[in-house]
Amino acid sequence: MIAKRSVQIELTNEEALVLFEWLTHTEGRLPFVDPAEQTVLWRIEGQLESNLTEPLARDYASLLRTARASVNGEE
């Protein structure tokens, strides 16, 4: 049996924003082997949504472009 404990993953703010955007745009399009996979992704998306302020910003598209460039090492 798997021990019930939390696992913490560290992301930069830029990485979190890029991941959040990807999760929101792929929702419902990914083939899942088991419903648990979708549940986990929904939980991650929810945690990102509650921690990020950028998706509510008027210049979100610009912030996302900057985050993507940073993650790609283009800054």
N, C-alpha and C positions, 0 to 999 in steps of 0.2 A: 504494500500500500504506500502511496506517495504521502509524505509528511505534509501537513497543512501549515505552510508558512508563506510569508510574503516574499516576493522577489522584487527588488528595486532595479530599475534600468535608468541610467543617466543619459540624457540627451541635451544637446545645446538647445537654446531657444529656437535657433534656425532649423535644426533637425526636427524638433517637435512641430514646428509650423509646417514644414514640408510633409512630414508624416500625416499630420492632421488633414492637410489638403488632399493627399492621396487617398486616405481612408474615406473622406466624404465623397470623393468622385468615383471610387470603385465600389461603393456600397451597392449590393444587389447584383454585381456583375462577376463576382469571384466564384469559382466552383469550390464548394466545401465538401470535404469527405464526411465530416460530422458536424452537426449543429453547434457543438461546443466551440469550434473554430470561429464561427461567426459571433458567438456570444463574447468570446475573448476580444475580438477586434472591436466590437461595440463598446466594451468596457474601456479599452484603451482610447478609443475615440472620445468617449464621455469624459475621461480624465483629462485628455488634452484640451477639450472644449472648455472645461471648467478652470483650466490653468492659463490658457492663452488669452490675451486681450486683443491681439492683432486681427482676428477674424471680424471684430466689430468696428475696426478702424475704417475711416472713409478712404484711406489710401492703401487698403488691403492688398490690391493687386501689385502695387509697387513694393510693399513690404515682402510679399511672397516672392517676387522676382529677386529681390535682394537676398532673401534667405536661401533661395535655390542657388544663386551664384556663390554664396558663402559656402554652402555644403559642397558645391562642385569645385571649390578651391579657386574661384574666379575673382575673389575680392582683392 
